[in-house]
Amino acid sequence: MEWRGPVVLVALLAIGAGGGYAASAQSRDTAVGSGVPSPVPAQRPEMPVEAPRPPAPDPDDPALRPGLEMAPATLGTGKFEITFPAPVGWRTNANASNEWKWKKPGTSNNSYVMRIEQIDSQDITIEDAIDIRIARLRDEQQDVDIVGRGAASLEYTYRSNEGNARHSFMRWLDLDLSGQADVEIVVHGRERDVEGAKDLIDTVADGMRGAGGGPL
């Protein structure tokens, strides 16, 4: 009868193992869901946000003031000639055959500057010229903010390539009343230059005449 002890023990172990497996299988069956697996949304998802970069320090040149002394200036020849009031003492630099910059001698880069461009050959309306300018700004510059848009004007801010905050004013003119934009004027400056920049571009635009010399 001594041999029965081991046999009984083996039988009990087998029963226990089988019961454990069955219980484990039952537990697994109840834990498995049905349907197509899908991602579980996070409780509080957060997108990575880049910290804002402060602009580079402005040049400490004195602010551009309104009421500059002006003198008549002439650009272009023949039917493309234009005359307008320009700041006395500012130097002219031709960027191209139809584009000129005016800058006060001794002023720093990213202080203030005026640019005038003849765009007669583009054959576009003033409205289209403004649309094109806005699209280019948003494509080529950073931190662009359109402050105001008029029928023939644009005011905006942006970050320069050197990281400076810039405030700009633009005007377009149809000098020969053809329905097409003839001239584009822009004055760039700092926030401290806003009052003087607006006065300057208004003075130049309001006093500009085409080859015929008649009123706008």
C-alpha atoms as one frame of an Amber mdcrd trajectory, in Angstrom:
protein
   0.000   0.000   0.000   3.015   2.310   0.228   2.955   2.893  -3.560  -0.468
   4.615  -3.468   0.851   7.792  -1.804   2.969   8.950  -4.774   0.194   8.034
  -7.226  -2.374  10.095  -5.346   0.056  13.002  -5.117   0.699  12.950  -8.870
  -3.045  12.836  -9.545  -3.698  15.805  -7.281  -0.918  17.812  -8.950  -2.380
  17.070 -12.358  -5.843  18.152 -11.261  -4.444  21.341  -9.742  -2.506  22.209
 -12.880  -5.537  21.601 -15.067  -7.761  23.698 -12.847  -5.238  26.521 -12.798
  -4.978  26.493 -16.580  -8.753  26.534 -16.916  -9.056  29.410 -14.483  -6.303
  31.291 -16.302  -7.970  30.735 -19.662 -11.299  31.926 -18.303  -9.644  35.027
 -16.884  -7.977  35.793 -20.214 -11.208  35.339 -22.135 -13.022  37.909 -20.009
 -10.130  40.414 -20.319  -9.988  40.424 -24.129 -12.214  43.047 -25.808 -13.875
  42.880 -29.177 -13.905  45.140 -32.218 -11.190  47.065 -34.051  -8.346  48.393
 -31.871  -8.057  52.193 -31.777  -5.714  54.646 -30.048  -6.771  55.979 -26.687
  -6.760  59.789 -26.516  -4.613  61.401 -23.877  -6.391  62.982 -20.940  -4.767
  66.403 -21.498  -2.869  66.423 -24.819  -0.434  69.315 -25.265   1.323  70.356
 -28.454   4.932  71.476 -28.196   5.069  75.268 -28.210   8.185  77.204 -29.193
   8.956  79.962 -26.734   8.592  83.433 -28.310  11.890  85.053 -29.238  12.295
  88.655 -28.189  13.325  90.984 -31.035  16.906  92.200 -31.322  17.570  95.576
 -29.671  16.737  98.590 -31.848  19.528 100.919 -32.972  19.544 103.881 -30.614
  19.447 106.512 -33.390  17.068 109.417 -32.632  13.508 108.819 -33.831  12.355
 109.948 -37.262  10.237 113.040 -36.677   7.422 114.495 -38.794   7.835 117.774
 -40.646  11.164 117.067 -42.370  12.523 119.739 -44.680  11.785 118.618 -48.241
  13.062 119.580 -51.701  11.900 118.611 -55.222  13.476 115.447 -56.682  13.157
 113.811 -60.100  13.503 110.174 -61.153  13.143 108.444 -64.516  13.080 109.979
 -67.965  10.550 110.708 -70.656   7.080 109.341 -70.003   8.466 107.509 -66.948
   9.655 110.666 -65.235   8.294 111.383 -61.773   8.813 114.370 -59.499   8.157
 114.453 -55.768   9.327 116.040 -52.491  12.318 114.235 -50.928  14.003 114.747
 -47.524  16.782 117.356 -47.688  20.208 115.874 -46.948  19.246 112.232 -47.438
  21.391 110.235 -49.848  20.017 108.311 -52.806  21.140 104.811 -53.698  19.892
 103.134 -56.893  19.140  99.449 -56.278  18.063  98.949 -59.896  17.172 101.001
 -62.953  13.642 101.504 -61.572  14.248 101.430 -57.801  15.891 103.912 -55.399
  16.497 104.130 -51.657  16.757 107.282 -49.533  18.646 107.171 -46.265  19.852
 109.833 -43.870  23.669 109.757 -43.704  25.020 108.331 -40.477  21.907 106.407
 -39.489  22.228 102.757 -38.527  20.881  99.801 -40.428  17.410  98.839 -39.180
  16.682 102.439 -38.195  14.630 104.076 -40.993  14.787 104.213 -44.776  12.551
 105.129 -47.749  12.297 103.235 -51.043  10.589 104.273 -54.293  10.028 101.869
 -57.193   8.458 102.424 -60.597   6.293  99.380 -61.375   4.570 100.569 -64.577
   5.828  97.559 -66.539   4.071  95.062 -64.269   0.614  96.020 -65.605  -1.250
  95.281 -62.386  -3.940  97.134 -60.503  -3.217  98.680 -57.134  -5.446  96.069
 -55.468  -3.440  93.256 -57.078  -0.171  94.945 -56.104  -1.270  94.979 -52.458
  -2.333  91.316 -52.598   1.033  90.341 -54.087   2.911  92.318 -51.437   1.003
  90.665 -48.572   1.614  87.196 -50.027   5.345  87.916 -50.404   5.601  89.255
 -46.879   3.999  86.166 -45.377   6.168  83.911 -47.511   9.508  85.679 -47.029
   9.360  87.405 -43.622   8.731  86.346 -40.024   6.169  87.600 -37.503   4.197
  89.494 -40.163   1.167  91.408 -38.868  -1.022  93.417 -41.266  -1.939  96.453
 -39.153  -4.072  98.203 -41.772  -4.996  98.057 -45.438  -6.514 100.873 -47.474
  -7.518 101.242 -51.114  -3.931 102.180 -52.023  -1.984 101.703 -48.784  -0.643
  99.077 -46.425   0.696  99.236 -42.866   2.394  96.195 -41.347   4.990  94.968
 -38.875   7.496  92.149 -39.247  10.844  90.805 -37.987  13.858  91.734 -40.110
  16.507  89.208 -41.189  18.659  90.552 -38.351  15.861  89.922 -35.854  14.726
  93.531 -35.393  11.081  94.517 -35.049  10.103  96.690 -38.049   7.074  98.928
 -38.703   6.414  99.793 -42.339   4.098 101.958 -44.426   3.440 101.485 -48.167
   1.590 103.527 -50.804   0.788 102.785 -54.458   0.026 105.466 -57.050  -1.721
 105.458 -60.430  -0.192 108.649 -61.808  -1.708 108.549 -65.296  -5.157 107.328
 -64.203  -4.779 104.225 -66.354  -6.145 101.860 -63.727  -2.675 100.343 -63.287
  -0.171 100.867 -60.463   2.721 103.103 -61.539   4.750 103.713 -58.378   5.316
 101.886 -55.103   6.603 103.801 -52.043   7.635 102.275 -48.701   9.103 103.687
 -45.502  10.548 101.207 -42.987  11.281 102.162 -39.389  11.180 101.228 -35.731
   8.204 101.658 -33.433   9.669 104.966 -32.288   9.700 106.111 -35.953   6.014
 105.439 -36.673   4.800 109.042 -36.490   7.630 110.361 -38.657   7.443 107.451
 -41.125   3.743 107.970 -41.751   4.211 111.711 -42.215   7.092 111.149 -44.628
   5.306 108.663 -46.896   2.139 110.779 -46.978   4.121 113.886 -47.903   6.013
 112.110 -50.695   2.950 110.330 -52.102   0.672 113.363 -51.972   3.269 115.507
 -53.739   4.262 113.024 -56.460   3.499 113.865 -60.105   3.996 111.993 -63.367
   5.608 113.163 -66.595   2.582 115.336 -67.445   2.976 117.279 -64.240  -0.776
 117.290 -63.611  -2.564 116.429 -60.408  -3.035 112.814 -59.395
